[in-house]
Amino acid sequence: MRSGALDFSELLNEIEKPEVECPDLSGVAPRETAADKDLFAEKKRAAWKDVQVAEARCDFAPNRMRITNRGGVFFITLWKKSVYGRTLTDIKGDDDMVGFFADNIAPLVRSVLGSFLSPEDFALVTTPKRRHKERNFATLVASRIAELLGLSFFDDCAHAPNRHRVGTVFTPNNIPPHRNIIVFDDFVTTGQTLVSMQNLLLELGKNCVFFAGINNKL
């Protein structure tokens, strides 16, 4: 032992070792390691991913008309998305809502355009059909609005190459000969569809004014 060091040997000898009982693990299955996992096995989605996002609704409360600028396009809407009310899917599937939309939007168009509104100067169109091509709600409403206003309605005036909305370039199809075009859409969320319509019609030398039923943003 080095000179000056303390001798703990006697103290160490007095320490009693505790007796530890080990559990019986013979019946426990071995833990699965990363190497044992099947990388191509179907993975279960996390529970929170299975929760569906609440669908947008509208209660059709009055006095919610507004002019909105979205993506550089000004459009006029009569109603606004709400927390309560009917879902947009329910609205689109109800035949009675076609007349309800048209009967309310037509006076709005007439009040905004006033004496300028005439069948010689204006025609009405809607946005391209993407998903619902057999029974397209916006087309049905737009056709009815045109009838109420005494205007010509031009169906399928623009074609969309796909269902993407951002940056989509529409191709002309059944373009009205009129100089002034009223563009109607049933719901507007991002406004990108209206932007694509404006890009198409302005290149063809048309003046555009945009109306929509529901502003789908709170």
Helices and strands as residue ranges (DSSP letters): H 9-14, G 34-36, G 47-50, E 57-58, E 66-70, E 73-80, E 86-87, H 88-92, H 96-113, G 114-116, E 122-126, H 137-149, E 152-153, E 158-159, E 171-172, E 180-188, H 192-203, E 207-215
